[in-house]
Amino acid sequence: MSIRQDFRGGVNVVRRRGDVVHRPASPAAPAIHRLLRHLRDHGFHGAPEPRGFDSDNNEVLTFIDGEVPETLPPHLRTRTLLSTAAELLRGLHDASASFRPRPDDPWLLPARQPAEVMCHGDAAPYNCVVRDGAAVGFIDFDAAHPGPRIWDIAYAAYRFAPLQAPSNPESFGNPTEQGRRIAAFCRAYGPQVGAEIIDVVPDRLQALIDVMREQASRGHEAFQQHIADGHTDLYAADISYVRAHRDTLRAAFDVD
């Protein structure tokens, strides 16, 4: 059994039983299972396969073996992990482009236009399965929603580069080094994204702050606790940091 925190701000109890895991099902679970089946049917195997629901209404998903780091320890701060995570996200997006959400799908996050692909919504090291130093799968699709590629890439780059202020405990590297890492991530993803990603990251983080505050205002205790613990303050500091170092970060995209 493992216990991990997910995007919704709560704590999920995830139980592994052989080659499957049982985890609490969100209201969007049936839609997410349709998405996961679609991804597999369209050649993307870097996500769990849905196996339905158990008698306690937990969702049942196949287990992807490997390391799932909460943050990026020194041995995973490599170009290999950066490039494979970017390539994995690209594969997910490409396979999802033909998925057709239903009007009544209860996604956790609202659809954003242009809805080019299905965004993972929380593509980060803590949702990335790593084997032999390479990203091989993304898990926890609870925050999946229709949106533009760059919206999803921005959050992934923020987490994997990372684009965080020194005051953030997960931060490492100076702005020049972070700029080179995000440029490498974007090059590995493909030509659809470039230096403009630097200007999307603050908007993506502000949207996350807004979701946290909205959920807290509705009485969601876990989000209330996260805000009390200063999580939104960290995101706000990271927004200021990215904007303050915008030119340095963007300049890295001009270096081969």
Wavefront OBJ file of the C-alpha trace (Angstrom):
o trace
v 0.000 0.000 0.000
v 1.165 3.525 -0.733
v -0.331 6.867 0.187
v 0.228 9.889 -2.023
v -1.083 13.418 -2.379
v -2.815 14.283 -5.615
v -3.718 17.455 -7.492
v -7.040 17.839 -5.720
v -5.203 18.631 -2.522
v -6.289 15.540 -0.662
v -4.580 12.294 0.171
v -5.267 9.242 -1.940
v -4.822 5.794 -0.470
v -3.569 3.700 -3.369
v -3.473 -0.051 -2.853
v -1.560 -2.334 -5.169
v -2.874 -5.830 -5.664
v -0.690 -7.780 -8.043
v -0.557 -6.008 -11.395
v -3.330 -3.504 -10.611
v -3.917 -0.624 -8.216
v -7.141 0.395 -6.494
v -7.586 4.097 -5.849
v -10.499 6.397 -4.921
v -12.543 7.268 -7.986
v -13.211 10.918 -8.757
v -16.492 12.019 -10.376
v -14.572 12.210 -13.667
v -13.312 8.615 -13.434
v -15.662 7.169 -16.107
v -14.608 9.899 -18.562
v -10.948 9.415 -17.631
v -11.279 5.670 -18.269
v -12.678 6.393 -21.736
v -9.679 8.645 -22.330
v -7.200 6.023 -21.115
v -8.743 3.377 -23.362
v -8.578 5.798 -26.278
v -4.899 6.492 -25.641
v -4.099 2.777 -25.640
v -6.185 2.167 -28.763
v -4.198 4.908 -30.512
v -0.787 3.524 -29.677
v 0.090 5.308 -26.438
v 1.102 2.834 -23.736
v 2.622 5.277 -21.247
v -0.514 5.455 -19.102
v -2.394 3.001 -16.896
v -4.987 0.756 -18.487
v -8.425 1.006 -16.842
v -9.885 -2.209 -15.439
v -13.185 -0.841 -14.159
v -14.257 -0.389 -10.530
v -14.239 -2.588 -7.441
v -17.062 -3.243 -4.970
v -16.060 -0.170 -2.944
v -16.281 2.045 -6.038
v -12.524 2.453 -6.238
v -11.176 2.644 -9.755
v -8.928 -0.214 -10.817
v -5.951 0.525 -13.061
v -2.922 -1.413 -14.209
v 0.275 -0.816 -12.268
v 3.240 0.759 -14.097
v 6.441 -0.434 -12.499
v 9.195 2.078 -11.787
v 10.272 4.992 -9.610
v 7.846 7.880 -9.053
v 9.873 10.745 -7.556
v 8.097 13.328 -5.428
v 10.685 15.878 -6.568
v 13.761 15.687 -8.800
v 16.711 14.282 -6.833
v 20.204 14.909 -8.259
v 20.373 11.576 -10.104
v 17.251 12.503 -12.107
v 18.270 16.047 -13.043
v 19.392 14.822 -16.438
v 18.758 15.640 -20.074
v 17.635 12.039 -20.514
v 14.750 12.470 -18.105
v 13.896 15.885 -19.547
v 13.789 14.648 -23.126
v 11.934 11.417 -22.396
v 9.338 13.214 -20.256
v 8.776 15.713 -23.077
v 8.534 12.948 -25.683
v 6.108 11.052 -23.466
v 3.895 14.130 -23.088
v 4.000 14.657 -26.855
v 2.914 11.055 -27.412
v 0.046 11.473 -24.969
v -1.116 14.647 -26.666
v -0.878 13.199 -30.169
v -2.851 10.094 -29.198
v -5.514 12.185 -27.462
v -6.074 14.622 -30.341
v -8.845 12.453 -31.815
v -10.581 11.863 -28.466
v -14.035 13.415 -28.335
v -15.166 14.521 -24.864
v -18.873 14.418 -24.107
v -20.703 17.619 -23.180
v -21.531 16.258 -19.719
v -18.049 14.943 -18.843
v -17.317 16.263 -15.313
v -13.653 17.176 -15.726
v -12.025 18.540 -12.581
v -10.625 21.493 -14.525
v -12.617 23.445 -17.121
v -11.901 22.983 -20.802
v -9.688 25.664 -22.285
v -9.641 26.874 -25.869
v -8.308 25.924 -28.281
v -9.080 22.375 -27.123
v -6.389 20.796 -29.299
v -5.707 17.770 -27.109
v -6.519 16.248 -23.767
v -4.210 17.806 -21.201
v -2.924 15.546 -18.444
v -3.361 18.550 -16.158
v -0.712 17.558 -13.621
v 2.268 16.291 -15.630
v 5.047 16.498 -13.043
v 7.778 14.289 -11.566
v 5.408 13.049 -8.840
v 3.114 11.683 -11.572
v 5.878 10.353 -13.808
v 7.085 6.736 -13.722
v 10.844 6.479 -14.298
v 12.894 3.407 -15.187
v 16.651 3.442 -15.768
v 16.601 7.243 -15.683
v 13.984 7.612 -18.420
v 10.318 8.585 -18.224
v 8.122 5.647 -19.223
v 4.653 6.634 -18.058
v 2.345 9.237 -16.584
v -0.128 8.314 -13.843
v -2.953 10.081 -11.973
v -5.101 11.558 -14.731
v -7.569 13.096 -12.245
v -6.852 16.614 -13.571
v -7.226 15.685 -17.267
v -9.230 18.140 -19.352
v -9.488 19.429 -22.935
v -7.094 22.257 -23.733
v -4.206 23.571 -25.828
v -0.921 21.704 -25.904
v 1.031 24.660 -24.575
v -1.123 24.842 -21.418
v -0.064 21.336 -20.428
v 3.540 21.803 -21.563
v 3.837 24.957 -19.444
v 3.040 23.148 -16.208
v 5.262 20.188 -17.081
v 8.154 22.510 -17.902
v 7.590 24.422 -14.666
v 7.952 21.173 -12.738
v 10.715 19.474 -14.735
v 13.005 22.458 -15.500
v 12.104 23.603 -12.821
v 11.078 27.234 -13.188
v 10.970 28.015 -9.497
v 12.345 30.732 -7.262
v 15.189 29.920 -4.847
v 12.662 30.214 -2.001
v 10.861 27.139 -3.348
v 12.278 23.996 -1.667
v 12.015 22.095 -4.969
v 14.037 24.661 -6.929
v 17.529 24.120 -8.297
v 19.708 25.893 -10.841
v 20.024 29.567 -11.727
v 17.854 31.264 -14.383
v 20.335 30.530 -17.177
v 20.482 26.841 -16.256
v 16.723 26.652 -15.872
v 16.281 28.343 -19.235
v 18.507 25.768 -20.903
v 16.553 22.937 -19.311
v 13.175 24.279 -20.378
v 14.526 24.892 -23.892
v 15.739 21.281 -24.004
v 12.327 20.096 -22.822
v 10.546 22.069 -25.516
v 12.926 20.951 -28.275
v 12.343 17.327 -27.282
v 8.582 17.885 -27.372
v 8.696 19.227 -30.913
v 8.375 22.355 -33.037
v 4.927 23.323 -31.755
v 6.380 25.172 -28.783
v 9.241 27.597 -28.212
v 10.220 30.584 -26.088
v 6.603 31.702 -25.770
v 6.235 29.012 -23.106
v 7.958 31.390 -20.660
v 4.994 33.740 -20.859
v 2.438 30.939 -20.429
v 3.918 29.555 -17.204
v 2.776 32.487 -14.989
v -0.769 32.262 -16.380
v -0.813 28.504 -15.782
v 0.310 28.963 -12.171
v -2.220 31.738 -11.576
v -4.955 29.415 -12.820
v -3.779 26.832 -10.289
v -3.897 29.416 -7.489
v -7.424 30.344 -8.562
v -8.550 26.704 -8.452
v -7.066 26.220 -4.999
v -8.758 29.346 -3.644
v -12.089 28.437 -5.241
v -12.025 24.932 -3.770
v -11.008 26.302 -0.376
v -13.900 28.777 -0.462
v -16.249 25.843 -1.027
v -15.056 24.251 2.177
v -12.490 21.802 0.790
v -10.411 21.228 3.905
v -7.300 19.922 2.154
v -7.079 22.997 -0.076
v -7.699 25.215 2.930
v -4.796 23.523 4.666
v -2.523 23.861 1.642
v -3.240 27.573 1.465
v -2.581 27.874 5.205
v 0.708 26.009 4.656
v 1.782 28.617 2.103
v 1.436 26.684 -1.151
v -0.237 29.536 -2.982
v 2.461 31.878 -1.682
v 5.103 29.628 -3.263
v 3.282 29.677 -6.603
v 2.918 33.464 -6.420
v 6.654 33.817 -5.728
v 7.406 31.546 -8.684
v 5.191 33.681 -10.914
v 7.165 36.780 -9.916
v 10.450 34.914 -10.406
v 9.598 33.780 -13.947
v 8.455 37.262 -14.923
v 11.533 38.888 -13.377
v 13.892 36.569 -15.295
v 11.847 36.419 -18.492
v 14.584 37.712 -20.796
v 17.244 35.354 -19.433
v 14.911 32.367 -19.665
v 13.838 33.201 -23.218
v 17.437 33.778 -24.339
v 18.193 30.112 -23.744
v 15.986 29.221 -26.704
v 18.419 31.039 -29.021
v 21.320 28.796 -27.983
v 21.792 25.504 -29.816
l 1 2 3 4 5 6 7 8 9 10 11 12 13 14 15 16 17 18 19 20 21 22 23 24 25 26 27 28 29 30 31 32 33 34 35 36 37 38 39 40 41 42 43 44 45 46 47 48 49 50 51 52 53 54 55 56 57 58 59 60 61 62 63 64 65 66 67 68 69 70 71 72 73 74 75 76 77 78 79 80 81 82 83 84 85 86 87 88 89 90 91 92 93 94 95 96 97 98 99 100 101 102 103 104 105 106 107 108 109 110 111 112 113 114 115 116 117 118 119 120 121 122 123 124 125 126 127 128 129 130 131 132 133 134 135 136 137 138 139 140 141 142 143 144 145 146 147 148 149 150 151 152 153 154 155 156 157 158 159 160 161 162 163 164 165 166 167 168 169 170 171 172 173 174 175 176 177 178 179 180 181 182 183 184 185 186 187 188 189 190 191 192 193 194 195 196 197 198 199 200 201 202 203 204 205 206 207 208 209 210 211 212 213 214 215 216 217 218 219 220 221 222 223 224 225 226 227 228 229 230 231 232 233 234 235 236 237 238 239 240 241 242 243 244 245 246 247 248 249 250 251 252 253 254 255 256
